[in-house]
Amino acid sequence: MNSPHTIAEAINCFGMDTITFAGPLEAKLAAMKAAGFSQVMLKANDLVGHPGGLDAAVQAVKDSGLRGTGFQVLRDFEGLSGHLHHYKVDIAKSMLEMCATLGCKVLLACSSTSTHASQDLDHIARDLRKLAMLALPLGIRIAYEGLSWGRTINEFTTAWDLVCRADCPNLGLGIDSFHIFAAKTSLEEIDYLDPEKIFLVQLADFMWQETRTFEERMTTARTFRVFPGEGVHSEQLVDLVLRLDRLGYEGDYSFEVFNDDYQQMPLPQVAERGRRSALWLAEDVLRRSVPLPNQMRLKSLAGR
């Protein structure tokens, strides 16, 4: 039987998102810590929505002992002009300040869905370069993620093209398994990435084989993702993680699991589901590469 220390070491590169849990920030952090996690992906309203205010929220994170995987999420930043651009620059500065206050080193920025944004790739690249330059003095890296319903950038392949065009040392790629599976992007494209420019990998699965429309993708993404090993894309998820490992990726993995059902469950039960997924990925997929999980396998992990 694994000791808690061994389990903590095994899942050290995995973290959970606060968006998966209901309840106050302190309770979310405590549930993650009790499940053996050492890091947490934080979101803006964890701070601004805290009843004690920004300082109290930051102190709660520090007191938890959990390391901040990153901070999310800056939306619809790139491709705008005039007053809309200036407005979004102000928003970005505020997000960067909160990110720095938390001690997080990565800010997640999602590709734009705005019909007001230019689809010119050079314009988008200039804006991403500007965002990266704003983050540079704060020691923050920008992880740019292609939303599967993004207006212009909706696959990681085109997001990678933009990162290369912008060419900034602190601008890199955010990989999200949900968006890859929803957009049906070939996993072979992972092999062409630079592992040093992948700043964050977010993992989740879902319960049906495909999402036929952007609307269905959004609904599924925001209400019914599940943990790795619980959905129907386990084979692809294993392929993704192993490709990243072979590529040389040594960064963090975070479970980006939006799920309305989990919001109605006790926090320790949700954290335990995350722990089982982390153990499966750490011990079976990345270390031994044994067959895909099934419910009995997950149950046996839960009993360790």
JOJOKA-V253604 format. One record per residue. N is the residue number from 1. RES is the residue in three letters. D_CENTER is the distance of its C-alpha to the mean C-alpha in Angstrom with 1 decimal. Layout:
{{N;RES;D_CENTER} {N;RES;D_CENTER}}
This chain:
{{1;MET;30.7} {2;ASN;27.8} {3;SER;28.1} {4;PRO;25.4} {5;HIS;25.3} {6;THR;24.8} {7;ILE;22.0} {8;ALA;20.2} {9;GLU;20.7} {10;ALA;19.5} {11;ILE;16.0} {12;ASN;15.7} {13;CYS;12.9} {14;PHE;10.7} {15;GLY;9.3} {16;MET;8.8} {17;ASP;7.6} {18;THR;10.8} {19;ILE;10.6} {20;THR;11.6} {21;PHE;14.9} {22;ALA;18.0} {23;GLY;20.2} {24;PRO;20.5} {25;LEU;18.0} {26;GLU;20.4} {27;ALA;20.6} {28;LYS;16.8} {29;LEU;16.8} {30;ALA;20.0} {31;ALA;18.8} {32;MET;15.9} {33;LYS;18.4} {34;ALA;21.1} {35;ALA;19.0} {36;GLY;18.8} {37;PHE;15.3} {38;SER;15.5} {39;GLN;12.2} {40;VAL;10.2} {41;MET;7.3} {42;LEU;9.7} {43;LYS;10.5} {44;ALA;13.8} {45;ASN;15.9} {46;ASP;15.5} {47;LEU;17.8} {48;VAL;19.9} {49;GLY;20.4} {50;HIS;21.6} {51;PRO;25.4} {52;GLY;26.2} {53;GLY;24.6} {54;LEU;22.3} {55;ASP;24.2} {56;ALA;24.2} {57;ALA;20.4} {58;VAL;19.9} {59;GLN;22.7} {60;ALA;21.1} {61;VAL;18.0} {62;LYS;20.4} {63;ASP;22.7} {64;SER;20.2} {65;GLY;20.0} {66;LEU;16.2} {67;ARG;14.5} {68;GLY;11.9} {69;THR;8.8} {70;GLY;8.2} {71;PHE;9.1} {72;GLN;8.3} {73;VAL;9.5} {74;LEU;12.5} {75;ARG;13.8} {76;ASP;16.9} {77;PHE;17.9} {78;GLU;19.4} {79;GLY;22.7} {80;LEU;24.5} {81;SER;28.0} {82;GLY;30.4} {83;HIS;29.8} {84;LEU;26.4} {85;HIS;25.2} {86;HIS;26.7} {87;TYR;25.1} {88;LYS;21.6} {89;VAL;22.3} {90;ASP;23.4} {91;ILE;20.1} {92;ALA;18.2} {93;LYS;20.6} {94;SER;20.0} {95;MET;16.2} {96;LEU;16.9} {97;GLU;19.5} {98;MET;17.5} {99;CYS;14.8} {100;ALA;17.8} {101;THR;19.5} {102;LEU;16.8} {103;GLY;17.0} {104;CYS;13.4} {105;LYS;13.5} {106;VAL;10.5} {107;LEU;10.2} {108;LEU;7.7} {109;ALA;10.4} {110;CYS;10.5} {111;SER;13.7} {112;SER;16.6} {113;THR;18.2} {114;SER;21.2} {115;THR;24.6} {116;HIS;25.9} {117;ALA;23.9} {118;SER;25.6} {119;GLN;24.7} {120;ASP;26.3} {121;LEU;24.0} {122;ASP;25.9} {123;HIS;25.4} {124;ILE;21.7} {125;ALA;21.7} {126;ARG;23.9} {127;ASP;21.7} {128;LEU;18.6} {129;ARG;21.1} {130;LYS;22.3} {131;LEU;18.9} {132;ALA;18.4} {133;MET;22.0} {134;LEU;21.4} {135;ALA;18.7} {136;LEU;20.8} {137;PRO;23.4} {138;LEU;20.8} {139;GLY;19.3} {140;ILE;15.9} {141;ARG;14.0} {142;ILE;12.4} {143;ALA;9.4} {144;TYR;10.7} {145;GLU;9.1} {146;GLY;11.7} {147;LEU;11.6} {148;SER;13.9} {149;TRP;16.2} {150;GLY;16.3} {151;ARG;20.0} {152;THR;20.4} {153;ILE;17.2} {154;ASN;15.7} {155;GLU;15.0} {156;PHE;13.4} {157;THR;17.0} {158;THR;18.1} {159;ALA;15.1} {160;TRP;16.3} {161;ASP;19.8} {162;LEU;19.0} {163;VAL;17.4} {164;CYS;20.6} {165;ARG;22.8} {166;ALA;21.6} {167;ASP;22.2} {168;CYS;20.9} {169;PRO;20.2} {170;ASN;17.2} {171;LEU;15.6} {172;GLY;13.4} {173;LEU;11.0} {174;GLY;7.3} {175;ILE;7.4} {176;ASP;6.2} {177;SER;9.1} {178;PHE;10.0} {179;HIS;10.9} {180;ILE;12.7} {181;PHE;14.7} {182;ALA;15.4} {183;ALA;16.7} {184;LYS;18.4} {185;THR;17.7} {186;SER;19.6} {187;LEU;17.8} {188;GLU;20.7} {189;GLU;19.2} {190;ILE;16.7} {191;ASP;19.9} {192;TYR;20.7} {193;LEU;17.8} {194;ASP;18.3} {195;PRO;16.2} {196;GLU;16.9} {197;LYS;15.1} {198;ILE;11.8} {199;PHE;10.0} {200;LEU;6.5} {201;VAL;5.7} {202;GLN;3.5} {203;LEU;6.8} {204;ALA;9.0} {205;ASP;12.6} {206;PHE;15.2} {207;MET;18.9} {208;TRP;20.6} {209;GLN;21.1} {210;GLU;20.5} {211;THR;19.8} {212;ARG;22.8} {213;THR;22.2} {214;PHE;19.6} {215;GLU;20.6} {216;GLU;19.9} {217;ARG;16.5} {218;MET;15.7} {219;THR;17.4} {220;THR;15.8} {221;ALA;12.2} {222;ARG;13.1} {223;THR;15.5} {224;PHE;15.5} {225;ARG;12.6} {226;VAL;13.5} {227;PHE;12.5} {228;PRO;13.1} {229;GLY;16.9} {230;GLU;17.6} {231;GLY;17.5} {232;VAL;19.6} {233;HIS;17.5} {234;SER;17.7} {235;GLU;19.8} {236;GLN;17.4} {237;LEU;14.5} {238;VAL;16.9} {239;ASP;18.0} {240;LEU;14.6} {241;VAL;14.0} {242;LEU;17.6} {243;ARG;17.7} {244;LEU;15.0} {245;ASP;17.1} {246;ARG;20.3} {247;LEU;19.0} {248;GLY;18.7} {249;TYR;15.0} {250;GLU;15.1} {251;GLY;11.9} {252;ASP;9.2} {253;TYR;7.4} {254;SER;5.2} {255;PHE;6.5} {256;GLU;5.1} {257;VAL;8.9} {258;PHE;11.0} {259;ASN;14.5} {260;ASP;17.7} {261;ASP;19.6} {262;TYR;17.5} {263;GLN;18.2} {264;GLN;21.8} {265;MET;21.7} {266;PRO;22.5} {267;LEU;19.6} {268;PRO;20.9} {269;GLN;21.0} {270;VAL;17.3} {271;ALA;16.4} {272;GLU;18.8} {273;ARG;17.2} {274;GLY;14.0} {275;ARG;16.4} {276;ARG;18.2} {277;SER;15.2} {278;ALA;14.4} {279;LEU;18.2} {280;TRP;18.5} {281;LEU;16.0} {282;ALA;17.4} {283;GLU;21.0} {284;ASP;21.6} {285;VAL;19.3} {286;LEU;18.9} {287;ARG;22.2} {288;ARG;24.6} {289;SER;23.2} {290;VAL;25.2} {291;PRO;25.3} {292;LEU;22.6} {293;PRO;22.1} {294;ASN;24.3} {295;GLN;24.8} {296;MET;27.5} {297;ARG;25.4} {298;LEU;22.7} {299;LYS;25.5} {300;SER;27.1} {301;LEU;23.9} {302;ALA;23.9} {303;GLY;27.4} {304;ARG;27.0}}
